[in-house]
Amino acid sequence: MAPDRSRQDATVWVVDDDRSVRFVLAQALRDAGFAVRAFERAADALDELDAEAPDLVFTDVRMPGMDGLAFLDALHARIPALPVVVMSAYTDIAATAGAFRGGAREFLSKPFDLDDAVALAARALPREGGERRAPEPAAADVGEQLLGDAPAMRDLFRAIGRLAQAPLSVLVTGETGTGKELVARALHRESPRARGPFVALNTAAIPSELLESELFGHEVGAFTGAARRHVGRFEQADGGTLFLDEIGDMPAGLQTRLLRVLAEGEFFRVGGRELIRVDVRVIAATHQDLERRVAEGQFRADLLHRLDVVRLRLPPLRERTGDIPALAASFLARAASELGAPARRFSAEAMAELVAYPWPGNVRELRNLCWRVAALAPGETVGRADLAGALRPPDATAAASDADWAVQLGAWARRALAAGETGLHAAALERFEQALLEAALEHTGGHRQRAAAKLGLGRNTLARKVGSARGGRR
């Protein structure tokens, strides 16, 4: 069986026993438009060859069971011309020579740059009358996968790969519209619970008087209108994952019940006497500062500790503007396909406008804009005029955002003074400086020299302040 070499949307297999490497590389290849399948064991990949053949294979060298070089031999015994890229952290002469002797097309040393790996995939594929172009993004996956190549997103992808196997509670933080549910779905999809249900509930969207029943279910007659038994979200998610969005808005009484379920894995339905036991992994998300909510008495500290075993932060779109062109192109392609509209593209001027805009609604706002222009733009090229009215004036948005922190600072000061607290000036300066440092480091992907330049500080001064801030939090 030979791979179909005429397709533009090539299929790539990734074989690696390291879950984090497997996930991150597969994600990068999907973002570039490749169809990807990932395998933990070489033997599993070989078993699939009777059903389908890939166009390209990435394989690790050192794996339990069949290693990468034996896998390479087995592949080429069945598909001699199949291009294979061998990956290894052990770049000794024997491993490299063995890979090329076995017919590997390329050897990729770990750790590797994802951009290099994607470019290598395009180069390693067979040419079709000249240089092969990287494939266009696959429209079917757009809007349903996490996309991004910014350093913060790469770190997030690696974290998802490492955490998916562990049965730990995860708290996903980020502004509204950044894609927190996509993170939860990725954690579920890559976990041993993937065959189980994924159940999502936005706790802020359910009236507080109904939320208890929605979470835990109710029995007949539990309250007026309860004409039949209702199975709650925890029971629906048994054996799988329950995603609780906007957890910071949960009423105090329900926080206590949720804490018990997380601790003991059991609960009663509303109005019920039967103890229900469930096996559920909970992933929570919020756009709020839960530590501040705890300090204000609005959120239980013990519940925060139970949910926040591992915290993942999704950066706002304005902190990863380099991802906007790829995201916009992908969303526009998906929208045009689903609406039955002609394929469209943004002009250079329109794209520049999108990159300059602060995106208060984040990725969701960008996605919605792409659907609007796909439906309404008169031509195949979307220009600046087609964006008129779709983007809020940046100066008005920035002015509102700039005013918010001062209002919040004043409110904090008034509460502290009313409570009889002293030393407010020093405390405020410490928190103010810490916020600036963290924002600058996130903006520069952790690069201290660039962060110092952005803040107008010397590099040594920034390093000293970072060290001082960390010391103060111990």
C-alpha positions in Angstrom: 0.0 0.0 0.0 1.4 3.4 -0.9 0.3 6.7 0.5 -1.9 9.0 -1.5 0.6 11.6 -2.6 -1.8 13.7 -4.6 -3.6 15.3 -1.6 -2.9 18.8 -0.5 -4.0 18.0 3.1 -1.3 15.5 4.0 -1.7 13.0 6.9 1.1 13.0 9.5 1.6 10.4 12.2 3.4 11.3 15.4 4.8 8.3 17.4 6.3 9.1 20.8 5.9 7.7 24.3 6.3 11.2 25.8 2.8 12.5 26.0 3.8 16.2 26.2 6.0 15.9 23.1 3.3 14.0 21.3 0.6 16.6 22.1 2.7 19.7 21.4 4.0 18.5 18.1 0.6 17.2 17.0 -1.0 20.5 17.9 1.6 22.5 15.9 1.1 20.3 12.9 -2.7 20.6 13.1 -2.3 24.4 13.4 -0.4 24.3 10.1 -3.2 22.4 8.4 -2.0 18.8 8.5 -4.3 16.0 9.5 -2.6 14.3 12.4 -2.8 11.0 14.3 -0.7 10.5 17.4 0.4 7.1 18.9 2.1 6.2 22.1 3.5 2.9 20.9 5.1 2.0 17.5 3.2 -1.3 17.5 -0.1 0.5 17.6 0.8 2.6 14.6 1.9 -0.5 12.6 -1.5 -2.1 13.4 -3.2 0.8 11.7 -1.2 0.5 8.4 -3.7 -2.0 7.1 -6.5 0.5 7.4 -4.7 3.6 6.2 -1.2 4.9 5.3 0.2 8.3 6.3 2.1 10.7 4.1 4.7 11.3 6.7 5.8 9.9 10.1 7.6 11.5 13.0 8.9 8.9 15.4 11.0 8.9 18.6 14.0 6.6 18.8 13.9 5.4 22.4 10.5 4.0 23.3 9.4 0.9 25.3 8.6 -2.2 23.3 9.5 -1.6 19.6 12.0 1.3 19.4 12.1 3.9 16.7 14.8 2.3 14.5 12.9 -1.1 14.5 9.7 0.8 13.7 11.5 2.5 10.8 12.6 -0.8 9.4 9.1 -2.2 9.7 7.6 0.8 8.0 10.0 0.7 5.1 9.5 -3.0 4.7 5.8 -2.3 4.0 6.0 1.2 2.4 9.5 1.7 1.0 9.0 5.3 -0.1 7.3 6.6 3.1 9.2 9.6 4.4 10.1 9.3 8.1 11.5 11.9 10.5 13.4 10.4 13.4 13.4 12.4 16.7 15.7 11.9 19.6 17.2 13.7 22.6 20.2 11.4 22.3 22.0 12.8 19.2 25.0 10.5 19.3 26.6 9.3 16.1 25.2 5.8 16.4 21.6 7.0 16.7 21.9 9.5 13.9 23.7 7.0 11.6 21.3 4.3 12.4 18.3 6.5 11.5 19.7 7.5 8.1 20.9 4.0 7.4 17.4 2.8 8.0 16.0 5.3 5.5 15.0 8.3 7.6 14.3 11.4 5.6 15.4 13.7 8.4 16.8 13.6 12.0 15.3 16.0 14.5 17.2 16.6 17.7 15.2 17.2 20.9 14.3 19.7 22.2 13.4 21.2 18.9 11.7 24.4 17.7 8.1 23.7 16.6 8.4 26.1 13.7 11.4 24.0 12.5 9.4 20.8 12.9 6.5 22.2 10.8 8.8 23.4 8.1 10.5 20.1 8.1 7.2 18.3 7.6 6.6 20.4 4.5 10.1 19.7 3.2 10.0 16.0 3.9 6.7 15.4 2.0 7.0 14.4 -1.7 7.2 17.2 -4.2 4.5 17.6 -6.8 5.9 19.3 -9.8 8.1 21.6 -7.7 8.4 22.9 -4.2 5.5 21.7 -2.0 3.7 24.5 -0.2 2.6 24.1 3.3 -1.1 23.1 3.4 -3.9 25.5 4.1 -5.5 25.3 7.5 -8.2 22.6 7.6 -11.5 24.3 7.8 -13.2 21.5 9.7 -10.9 22.0 12.7 -11.0 25.8 12.9 -12.7 27.1 16.0 -12.7 23.7 17.7 -8.9 23.5 18.4 -6.6 25.7 20.4 -4.5 27.6 17.9 -1.4 29.7 18.5 2.3 29.9 18.2 3.1 32.6 20.8 5.5 31.5 23.6 2.7 31.6 26.1 0.6 29.3 24.0 3.4 26.9 23.4 4.0 26.7 27.1 0.2 26.0 27.5 0.3 23.2 25.0 3.2 21.6 26.8 1.4 21.9 30.1 -1.7 20.2 28.6 0.4 17.4 27.3 1.9 16.8 30.8 -1.3 17.2 32.8 -3.7 15.2 30.7 -2.6 11.9 32.1 -2.6 13.1 35.8 -6.0 12.9 37.6 -5.5 16.4 39.0 -8.0 19.3 39.4 -7.1 22.1 37.1 -8.1 25.8 37.3 -8.0 27.6 34.0 -7.8 31.4 34.2 -8.1 34.0 31.6 -10.3 36.8 30.3 -13.7 36.2 28.8 -13.4 34.8 25.3 -9.9 33.5 25.5 -10.9 29.8 25.0 -10.9 28.3 28.5 -13.4 25.6 27.5 -11.1 24.6 24.6 -8.3 24.0 27.2 -10.7 21.8 29.3 -11.7 19.9 26.2 -8.1 19.3 25.2 -7.2 18.1 28.7 -10.2 15.6 28.5 -9.4 14.5 25.0 -5.8 13.7 25.8 -6.6 12.0 29.1 -7.4 8.3 30.0 -11.0 9.6 30.4 -11.4 10.5 26.8 -13.9 7.7 26.2 -16.0 9.1 29.0 -18.3 12.1 28.8 -17.2 15.7 28.8 -19.9 17.8 30.5 -19.7 21.6 30.6 -21.7 24.0 32.8 -21.4 27.8 33.0 -22.3 28.4 36.6 -22.9 32.1 35.9 -25.6 31.3 33.3 -27.8 29.3 35.7 -30.1 31.2 38.2 -28.7 30.5 41.7 -31.9 28.9 42.9 -31.6 26.3 40.1 -27.9 25.7 40.1 -27.9 23.1 42.9 -30.4 21.0 41.0 -28.4 21.4 37.8 -25.2 20.2 39.5 -26.5 17.4 41.7 -29.9 16.6 40.3 -33.2 16.3 42.2 -35.9 13.8 43.2 -39.6 14.0 42.4 -41.3 16.5 44.7 -38.0 18.0 45.9 -39.5 21.4 45.2 -42.5 23.0 43.5 -42.5 21.9 39.8 -40.2 18.9 40.4 -42.5 16.4 38.6 -39.7 13.9 37.7 -36.3 12.9 38.7 -33.5 15.0 37.2 -29.9 13.6 36.8 -27.4 16.4 37.5 -24.2 17.3 35.8 -22.0 15.4 38.2 -23.8 12.1 37.5 -23.8 12.9 33.7 -20.0 13.3 33.9 -19.3 10.1 35.8 -16.2 8.4 34.4 -15.3 11.6 32.5 -14.7 15.3 33.0 -16.9 18.1 34.4 -16.0 21.6 33.3 -17.3 24.3 35.6 -17.0 27.7 33.9 -17.1 31.0 35.8 -16.7 29.2 39.1 -16.0 32.5 40.8 -19.7 33.3 40.5 -20.9 30.3 42.4 -23.1 31.1 45.5 -21.5 30.5 48.9 -23.9 27.7 49.9 -23.1 25.7 46.8 -19.4 26.2 47.3 -19.7 24.2 50.5 -21.5 21.3 48.7 -19.0 21.4 45.9 -16.1 21.2 48.3 -17.6 18.0 49.9 -18.1 16.4 46.5 -14.5 17.1 45.4 -13.2 15.8 48.7 -15.3 12.6 49.0 -16.7 11.9 45.5 -20.3 11.6 46.8 -23.5 13.6 47.3 -27.3 13.4 47.6 -29.6 14.7 45.0 -31.8 17.6 46.1 -34.6 16.0 48.1 -33.0 12.6 47.9 -31.8 10.0 50.5 -29.7 7.8 48.3 -25.9 8.5 48.5 -24.6 9.0 44.9 -20.9 8.1 44.3 -19.2 9.4 41.2 -15.7 9.4 39.6 -15.3 12.8 38.0 -12.4 15.0 37.1 -13.3 18.6 37.7 -11.8 21.4 35.6 -12.8 24.9 36.7 -12.4 28.2 35.0 -12.8 31.8 35.8 -12.0 35.3 34.5 -12.0 36.7 38.1 -9.2 37.1 40.6 -10.2 34.3 43.0 -7.6 35.3 45.6 -9.2 38.7 45.8 -12.7 37.0 46.0 -11.3 35.0 48.9 -10.0 38.2 50.6 -13.4 39.8 50.2 -15.2 36.8 51.7 -16.9 35.9 48.4 -15.1 32.6 47.7 -14.0 29.8 50.1 -10.3 29.5 50.5 -10.5 25.8 51.0 -12.4 25.4 47.8 -9.9 27.4 45.9 -7.1 25.2 47.2 -9.0 22.1 46.2 -9.7 23.4 42.6 -6.3 25.1 42.2 -4.0 22.0 42.2 -2.6 23.1 38.9 -3.3 26.5 37.3 -3.2 27.2 33.6 -3.5 30.8 32.3 -4.8 31.7 28.9 -3.2 35.0 27.7 -5.6 37.6 26.2 -5.3 38.1 22.5 -3.6 41.5 22.8 -0.7 39.7 24.4 -0.2 37.4 21.4 -0.9 39.6 18.5 1.4 37.5 16.3 -1.2 34.8 16.3 -4.0 37.1 15.0 -3.2 36.6 11.2 -3.4 32.8 11.5 -6.4 32.8 13.7 -8.3 35.3 11.5 -7.5 33.3 8.3 -8.6 30.1 9.9 -11.9 31.5 11.3 -12.6 33.2 7.9 -12.1 29.9 6.1 -14.3 28.0 8.5 -17.0 30.7 8.3 -17.0 30.8 4.5 -17.2 27.0 4.3 -20.1 26.7 6.7 -22.0 29.6 5.2 -21.5 28.4 1.7 -19.9 31.7 0.8 -16.9 32.1 -1.5 -13.4 31.7 0.0 -12.3 35.0 1.4 -9.0 36.6 2.6 -8.1 39.8 4.5 -6.2 42.5 2.7 -2.9 43.6 4.1 -4.5 46.9 5.3 -7.4 45.0 7.0 -5.0 42.6 8.7 -3.0 45.5 10.0 -6.1 46.9 11.5 -7.0 43.6 13.1 -3.5 43.3 14.6 -3.6 46.8 16.0 -7.0 46.4 17.6 -6.9 45.6 21.4 -9.6 42.8 21.2 -11.5 43.3 24.5 -13.6 40.2 23.6 -10.4 38.2 22.7 -10.5 35.2 20.4 -14.3 34.9 20.6 -14.7 38.5 19.3 -12.3 37.8 16.5 -14.2 34.7 15.5 -17.5 36.5 15.5 -16.1 39.3 13.4 -14.8 36.7 10.8 -18.3 35.2 10.6 -19.9 38.6 10.1 -17.5 39.6 7.2 -17.8 36.2 5.7 -21.5 36.7 5.5 -21.6 40.4 4.5 -18.4 41.3 2.7 -19.2 41.9 -1.0 -15.9 40.7 -2.5 -13.5 37.9 -1.9 -10.9 40.3 -0.4 -12.0 41.8 2.9 -10.7 45.3 3.1 -10.6 48.0 5.8 -14.0 49.4 4.7 -15.6 46.0 5.4 -14.5 46.2 9.0 -16.2 49.5 9.5 -18.5 49.3 12.6 -17.2 45.9 13.5 -14.4 47.2 15.7 -14.9 49.4 18.7 -12.7 52.5 18.7 -9.4 51.5 20.4 -9.1 54.8 22.2 -12.5 54.4 23.9 -11.7 50.8 24.9 -8.3 51.7 26.2 -9.6 54.7 28.2 -12.2 52.5 29.9 -9.6 49.9 30.7 -7.2 52.5 32.0 -9.9 53.9 34.3 -10.8 50.5 35.8 -7.6 49.9 37.7 -7.8 53.3 39.4 -11.4 52.8 40.4 -10.6 49.3 41.8 -7.6 50.8 43.7 -9.8 53.4 45.3 -12.4 50.8 46.3 -9.7 48.6 47.8 -8.3 51.6 49.8 -11.7 52.6 51.1 -12.4 49.0 52.3 -9.1 48.7 54.0 -9.4 52.1 55.8 -12.9 51.2 56.9 -11.5 48.0 58.3 -8.9 49.9 60.3 -5.9 48.7 58.3 -2.7 50.7 58.2 0.4 50.7 56.0 -1.7 51.0 52.9 0.8 53.0 50.9 3.5 50.3 51.2 1.0 47.5 50.5 -0.4 49.2 47.4 3.0 50.0 46.0 4.1 46.3 46.4 1.0 45.0 44.6 1.2 47.7 41.9 4.9 46.9 41.2 4.2 43.1 41.2 1.4 43.5 38.7 3.7 45.6 36.4 6.5 43.1 36.6 4.2 40.1 35.9 2.5 41.9 33.0 5.8 42.9 31.4 7.3 39.4 31.7 4.2 37.8 30.2 4.2 40.3 27.4 7.8 39.5 26.5 7.5 35.7 27.0 9.7 35.8 30.1 12.5 37.7 28.5 13.8 39.9 31.3 15.9 42.3 29.2 13.0 43.2 26.9 10.6 43.4 29.9 13.0 45.8 31.7 13.2 48.0 28.6 9.4 48.1 28.3 9.1 49.2 32.0 12.0 51.7 31.7 14.1 49.8 34.2 17.6 48.4 34.1 17.9 44.7 33.7 19.6 44.3 37.1 16.9 46.4 38.7 14.2 44.3 37.3 16.0 41.0 38.4 16.3 42.4 41.9 12.7 43.4 42.0 11.6 40.0 40.7 13.7 38.2 43.3 12.3 40.5 46.0 8.7 39.8 44.9 9.2 36.1 44.9 10.9 36.2 48.2 8.0 38.1 49.7 5.5 35.5 48.4 7.3 32.5 50.1 
